[in-house]
Amino acid sequence: MKLVIINYGAGNIKSIQFAFKRLGIDAVLSNDPEEIRSADKIIFPGVGEASTAMQMLRESGLDTLIPTLKQPVLGICLGMQLLCRYTEEGDTKGIGIFDTDVKRFSNDVKVPQMGWNVIKDLKSDLFKGIKENEYMYLVHSYYAEHCDQTIAKTDYGINYASALQHDNFYGVQFHPEKSGIEGQKVLKNFLAL
């Protein structure tokens, strides 16, 4: 299986690469459109600030390539947020796969949310074998609002979408590569889609 991790300069790609290595998959890091198109599965990671990350995607033409992909794509953390319509972070227009917007947590909670929290209302094969209220590891200041594409929810001062799915596109706000055995299951399930 050819797994490509999109390498556009805004990712925690090493830890994701190691997580797949533990599952016996050598992931290719690439921003080459042909390499990405030829992959069986694609990871769209992201760490950092949304407007800067979108700028890097635009400069490389990946913002127009990503929506054309037909194979399973998994956006992780900022990667998931950039697949939404819009994010308040840097007043940024997203790629628009997921029909929702990304908002900043209010100051009523500690921002960023950093650490373990539960996912619930699981609605996808991405969560096969994972129990309701399982803990996943999160680090984020912004959250995706609920929409018809929500496949997991989390509470942090507000109830938000911690995972989304539209057609072949999946997104998770948590870091499966840092979420222990249950996170590994999510990655394994993604490989099996």
N, C-alpha and C positions, 0 to 999 in steps of 0.2 A: 504494500500500500504506500502511495506517495502522499505524505503529509507536508504541507508547506505552512510555515509560520510567516505571515507578512511582516517584513522587516522594513519599517519606514521611519525608524529613529525615535519611536515613542513607545517602546515596549520593555517589559521585564522578561525578555525572550529567553534568557538562559534558564531560569527556573521552569519555564514551560517546556523547554527542550529536554531538560533533565527528567521532568515528570513523564514525558512520553518515552524517554529512553528506558525508564523503569517498567514501562508497559511493552518494551521490545520494539519500539518504533523509532527510527532515526529521522527526526524531522529536519526538513531543509529550511534554512532561513533565506528569504528572497524578497526582492521588490521588483523582480523581472516579470512583466505581464505574461509572457509565454509560459514561464515556469509556474506561475500562479494558476493560469488557465488549465494547465495539464495535470494539476494535482487532483487526487481522489477526495481529499478533505483539506480544509483550510482553517487556520487559526488566525483571527484578527485581534491581536493584543492591544494594550494601550495603558500607559502610565504617564502621568504628567498633566498638562493643561490643554483643554479642548481646542482653543483657537489655534494654538501653535501646532498641535497634532493635525488639525484639519488643513492648515497651511501646507504642512509637509505632504499630506495626501494629494492636495491640489497640484503642488509643484511636480509630483511624480506621475500624475494622471491616474493614480489609484482611486481617487474619488469617483471617477467615471467607470473604471474597470469593475470595482467591487459589486455594484448593483447588477452587473451582467452575469455574475457567476451562477452556475447551475448546480454545482456540487454542494454538499453540506459545508456551511461556514459557521464558525463559532467565535463570536465577539466576546472578549473577556474584559471586564472592568470598563475603562475608558473606551475600549473597542466596542462594547455594547452601546455605550452612550452615544458614540459617534454614528452608530447605525440608526439613531432616532432622528426625528425631524429637526429638532432645535435643542440647544442647551444654553441655559443662562450663563454658563461659564464662558466668559469672553464674548457673550452675545453672539453665539456661533450657530450658523446653519449646518445641520448634520447631513448625512447621506440620504436619510429619509426612508429606510427600509421599514423601520418600526413606526407605527402611527401614534407616536407619543412624544412629549417634550421632557426635558431633563431640568429639574429645579434644584436650587440649593437648599440644604436642610436649614431649618430656622435656628436661631441662636438659643432656642429653648433646650437644645441637646448639645452635647459636646461634639464639635466639628473639627476634624473629620471623625466619622464613625470608624473606629479602628479596633479590630479584634473579632471575636466569634459571635455569631448571631444565628438564629434559626431560620430555615426556609420552610414554607408551608403552602398548602393548596397546590401541590405539585401536579402538573397536567401534561406531561410529555414523556416520550421514551428516553429522553435525556436523563430522566430521574428514575429509570427502571431499577428496582431493588433498593431504592433509597427511601427510608421511612419519613413520614411527616415530622416536622420539627427537628430535623437533623441540623447539626451545627456546621456552618461554613465560615471561612475566614474572609473578612471584608476590610477594605481601607478606602473610604470615599467621602467626599463633601457634598456630592450631588447625587440625585436619585431620579430614576425614570418613573413617571406617573403611570398609574394603571391604564390599560387599554384592552381591547379584545384579544390582543396578542400576549397578554400576561400568562406565563406558565408556572411562576412561583412568586410568593409574596414574603415580605419581611417587615417587621415593625421596628421603627427607630424614631420615636416621637411622632411618626406618621406611618401609615401602612403603604408600602411602595412596591413596585415590580422589581423583584430581585432576579427574574429571568423572563425573557421574551422569546417568541418564535413567530416567524412569518415565512411560510413555504420552506425553503432550504436554509433559511437564516435563523440562527439561534444566538441568544446573548445571555450572559450571566454577569451579574454585578459582582459576585464573590469571586475569589481566586481559587479555582479548583486545584491548581498546582500547589497551593499552600494549605489545602483543607484536609490533609491526611487521607485516610482510607476512603472516606465518603467522596472526597474530591476526586480521587483516582477513579472511583466508579463513574463519576460524571464524564471524565475524559474517555474511559473505556466505552461507555454508552455512546458517546459521540462517534467514536471510531466504528461502532457497530451500526450506525444509522444507514 
